[in-house]
Amino acid sequence: MILFPAIDILEGRAVRLLYGKRENATDYGDPADCARRWIDAGAEVLHVVDLSGAFGQTTKFLNMLEAIARLGVPVQTGGGMRTLSAIADRFSAGAARAVLGTVCVTNPEVFARAAQDYCGKIVAGIDAKEGKLAVNGWTETVQKDAFAFGCEAFSLGVRDAVFTDISRDGALTGVNLEQTLRMRDTGLNIIASGGIRDLNDLISLKDAGVYGAVLGRSIYTGAIDFKRAIGATS
């Protein structure tokens, strides 16, 4: 199972949010320093998100993305990409893969075109609250079924998805294994995100054959030792 240390960037700082709410942010310092920390611990890929962009703010995220990408580990990036040019900018800045969420709902034509143009480099961002998709930095929930969207993404040629149960994100309450496994029925390779609290959660995901997991608060607080987690899931 692939482990993706998360570096969520808000106003130039690496933070962790609770339930996706920006007012519940914990600051963990310089994003590039965080990237080096996880690379030194054995990370083979990073999950870097522009939270400011996701909330609709203008940011200097691309500069930070370039700096992190230069460290030599593949970067999967998400947050704030609403246009084809914004997606292209991420790849130009060194990203290996782009996770698309809000644009899949607000402008599905852009999502379809990106899936066609970038083939295996596009990842579906399935951010769900009570089975419905959440958009715009998770500030809105729309009446679009998360599972149905996963099926649509697969039909467009997308093969990987980050599935986040927003009700558990940042809370260390345990991964939603049932819904994570249900999402696999879309045909997508699922990267679990949200609520992962300890090594037992990771082992449960691995034993169930889940493709990957995004690790956030659990590794920043030390609830999960990242080096040990790599050993237990590789």
C-alpha positions, 0 to 999 in steps of 0.5 A: 500500500502506498503512503502519501504524507500530506502537506496542506498549504494555507497562506504559505504555511503547512497546516492540518485542518479539523473537519476541513474547517479553516478556523480549526487549523494547526500550523506545522511550519514551512511546507518545504521543511515538512516535505524534507521531513517526510522524504528523510523518513522514507516517503516515496510520494507526497500529497501537496494541497493548495488549501488557499486555492481551494477556498478561492484565494489567490496564492503563491502555491506554485512557487512552493510546489516547485520548491517541493518538487525539486526535492526529487520525490513525485508530488500528487497535488490538489486544491484550487484547480478550476481550469485547464490552464490551472491544471497545466500550471501544476504540471509545469511546476513539477507535479506528477499527478493532479487531484481534481475535485470541485471542477468535476462538479462545476465544470465537468467538461474541464474534468473530462478534457483533463482526463483525456489530455493527461491520461494516468496523471489525473486523480479523482478527488472524492470528498464526501459528506453523508454520501454527497460530494463536497466542493469549494474547500468542502464549504458546500455539499452538492446533491451529487452522489459520491459513488456515482461520481466515482463511476463517472470518473472511471468511465472517463479513463481515470483509474485512481481516486482520493476518497475523503470522509469529511466527517472524520478528516483531521479528527483521528477517529478512525478510517471509514473502512466500510465506505472506502471499500464500497468506493472500490466498487467504482473500479477505481484504485482508492487512496483512503483519506480522513480519520486514520488514527493509528497503525491498526487503521493502516493495517486494516486498509492494507489487509483489505487491499486498498491501494493507498492512504493519505496521512495527515494529522496522525503523522504530524502529532506522532500518533503514527510513526511514519517510518514504522508505517512504511514497514508495516504496509510495504 
